[in-house]
Amino acid sequence: MAASDVSPQSEYIQHHLVHLNNLGVKQTIVADFNVVNYDSLFWSILMGLIVVYLLWRVAKSATSGVPGRFQVSVEMLADMVDEEAKSIVPSEVSRRFMSPLALTVFLWIVLMNTLDLVPIDMLNWIFRMTGLGTHHGDVLYYHRILPTADLNVPMGMSLGVLLLMFYYGIKIKNLGGFVKDLFVAPFHAHGLLGVVLMPFNLLLNVIEYAAKSLSLGMRLFGNMFAGELIFMLIALLGGAWTGFNGFSLGVGLGQVIAGSVWAIFHILIVLLQAFIFMMLTLVYVGQAHESH
């Protein structure tokens, strides 16, 4: 398709879907290990460091007397996560690691998702004001602030959960018991029939692990990517401005109303997706403790 065949609206959306990466072009295939999205790495690492820093400050300044409101909020959230972990992860030893991890993951995803509430063209405006990048060819022209709308980030986190499942499966059952479960479950049989069913059991278990990992990452990515697209569509209303006339004022008012309503609703999505990812992490690790 020629460049002239692309509408300004399509070009606007396509522009905002390109990451700041080492190649300077949009990634064309799902798995391309030659592409490094610097913007996703920067914002995800920054949000993670902020979470770790805030939790460290709360732990360092915690008092047994009258706590501050922020300390109370974190303690309530930590107690909630710990109660969920107790009902899902059977091992107390495992919970000593999984409860803090689940809390960190929840807050990390909340902060990353919250970046979607930043006005979509704010960074471009900042770049123009500071002279860092204003047109095609400038390295800062392309920049996506939402890490969880980059498939690499949710899938990387889900792969981390998959490794935890393998780790606890081997730790609880030892390596022999873990491998045995792969071949003898879910179709338990003895003798020759058990040997015949081993390849099918292994295939089903591999599919189960893959499905858990893919669904965990894709769920977070899909919801946040869809939310990002809706913000882009709402932002397009501002492009219809032609001056101080009835049409432009109506479109401008509609953009403000639609953006505000979607932002308020999106806050629920931000929190819900973080909570779902945290809970499924605990569920999958809890299942790794169980023997078929």
N, C-alpha and C positions, 0 to 999 in steps of 0.2 A: 504494500500500500504506500502510495506517495505521501510525502509530508503534508501536501496541500489537502489530502483527503481526510486528515485527522482534524476533528473539530477542536476548538479551543478548550471545551469542557473535557474532552478525552485526554488532550495533551496535559491539562492541569492535573488530572488524576494520575496519569501515567508518570508524570514528573514526581509526584509525591510518593510513588511506590518504588522509587529507585533509592537504594542505600548508598551511603558514602562508603565505598569499598576500594580495594586495591586496584580493581580493573576500570573503575569509572563508568561502568555500564550495568544495566539491569541483569540480574542472574536469570538465565533462560531455562535451566533445568533444576530439578528439586535438589539433587545432591551434586554439588560442584565444590570440591575441596580446594580448588584454586582460588576461590573467592573468599575474602575476609571482609565482613561488614564491620567497619570501624565504629560506626554510630551505635550499632547494637551492642558491641563489646563495651564501648565507653559507658553508655547509660545503664546497662545491666550491672557492670562492675561498680559503678558509682552508687547505684541504689543498694547493692549488697553491702558496700562499705558503710553507707549511712545507717543501715539496719544494725550491723555489727557494732558500730560506734554508739548508737542510741541504747542498745541493750547493755553494752559495757558501761555506759555512764549510769544507767539505772542500777546495775548491779554494784557499781562502785559507791554510789551515793545512797544506797538503800539504808534506811534507818528502822529501828524497831519502835520508835516513837510514832508521832503523827506524820505519816508519809504525805508527800505532795501528790497532786492530782495525776501527774504523769506516771509516777511510780505506782499508784493505785491502778491506773488503767493497764499498765504492763503486767502487774501482778494478777489482775483479773483475767487478762488474756492468757497468761501463762497457766493459771489454774484451769481454765477452760480446756486448753490444749492437753494438759496433763490428764484431766479426767477422760477426755476422748481417747488418749493413748492407753490408759488403764483398761478401758473397755474393749480395745482392739488388739493391742500387743500384749501377749500373755507373759512374757519374760520381764521381770523387774529390772534385770541387768540391761536388757535391750532398751527399755524405756528411759534409762538414764541418758542415753545418747539420742534416742528418737524423739523424745518430747522437746528438748531444746532445738533439735534440727527442724521438727515440724513447725515450731513457733517461728524460727528464722525464715523458713521457706514461705510461710504464710505472709509475714510482713514484707519479705522481699518481693513477692509477686504483687502484693497490694501497692507498693511503691512504684514498681515498674508499670503496672496497669494504670495507675493514677496519672502517669505522664500523658496518657491519651486525652486528658482534660485540658492540657496546654493548647491554646489556640494554634491551629495547624500551620499558619503562616508566620507565627511569632519569630521562629528561628531565622527565617528568611529576612524578616524585617530587621532583626538584630544584626545579621550579616551585612545588610545594606548600610545600616547606621555606622557600623564599625569598619566597613570597607573590607571585610574578610572574604566576601564572595558574592557576586551579584548576577552573574550571567552564565550561560552554558560555557563549559570549559574550566570554570573555577572549581576547585576541588570541594569547596563547601557549598556549592549550589545544591547538590543532592544530600539530603540528610533526613533520616526518619528517626524520630525521638522515641518511638514506642518499641521496646525490645521484644515484647511478647507477641507483636504482630509480625515478627521475623521468625519463620518456621525453625530456623537453626537454634534459637534460644529455648523455646518450649521442648523441642526434641532433645536438646542437650540435657535439659533438666530431667526429662523422662528417662533418658539413658542412665543418668545418675541413680534414679530410683531403681532401675533394672539391676544395676550393679549391687545396690543394697539388698535386693531380693536374693541375688546369688550369694552375697556375703553371709547373710543371716541363714539362708538355707543350708549352706555348708557348715557354718558355725554351730547351728543347733543340731543338725543331723549327722555331722561330719561328712567328709567328701564321699565316702562309700555309700552312706545312707541317702545323700542327695542324688547321686548318680543312679542308685537303685530306684528311687522314686520316679526318675525320668523314664525308666523302662518298664516298671510294673504297674504304674497308675496312669489313667483311672480305671483301666480294665484289668482287674486282678484275676489271675488264673494260675493254675499250677501245671506242671508237667509240660508236655509238648505244646498244648494250647497256649501256655504262658510264653513260651519261646516264640511262637508264631505271632503273638500279639505285641511283642516288644517293639518292633518298628512302628506300629500304629500308635502305641503309647508315647514313644519318643516324639513322633510327628505332632501329636495332639499337644504335648507339653511345650514343644517349640512354638507352635502356633499360639498357645495361650500366653506365653511370655511375650511374644512379638505383639499380640493384640493388646495386651495391657500397656506396653510401652508406647505403641503408636496412638492408641486412643487417649492416653493421658496427655501426650504432647499436642495432638491434633485438636483436642477439645479446647484447650487454652488458646492455641493459635487461632482456631476458627472463630471463636467468640470475639477475641480482641481485634482480629483483622476485619471482621464484619463491622464492628463498632467504629473502627478507624475509617472505613469506607463511607459510613453514614455521615461522619463528621466532615469528610471531604465533599460529599454531595450537598450538605447544608452550607458549607463554605462557598459553593458555586453560586449561591443566591447573591452573594456580594458582587459577583461579576456582572450582574444585570444592572448595576447602578449607572444611570445615564445623566444624573443631575438632580436638582431639587424639584422633582415633579411627583405627581401622585403615584405613578408606577414604581419609581425608584424608592420612594419612601415606604410604600407598601411592601416591596420586596425586602428592604432593609429591616423593617419591623418583623417580617416573617422569619428572616434569618436569625434575629435575636431571640424570638420566641421559640423557634424550632431548636436552635442551638442550646438554649437554656433547658428546655424540657428534656432533650436527649441527654444532656450532661447530667441532669439530676437522676434520670433513669439509669444512666451508665455507671453511676456510683454503685448501684446495686450489683451490676455485672462485675465491676472491679472487685468488690468484696466477695461475691459468690464464687467467681472463678478461682480466686485465691484459696477460699475455704474448701472447694471441691478438690483442688490439687493437693492440698494438705491432707485432707481426709483419705483420699485414695492412696497417697503415699503411706499413711499409717496402715490402711487396709492391706495393701500389697505386702508390706513388711510383716504384718501380722500373719498373713497367709503363708509366708515363707517359714514361719515357725511350726506350721502344722504338718503333720505327716499323713499322707493319703492312706 
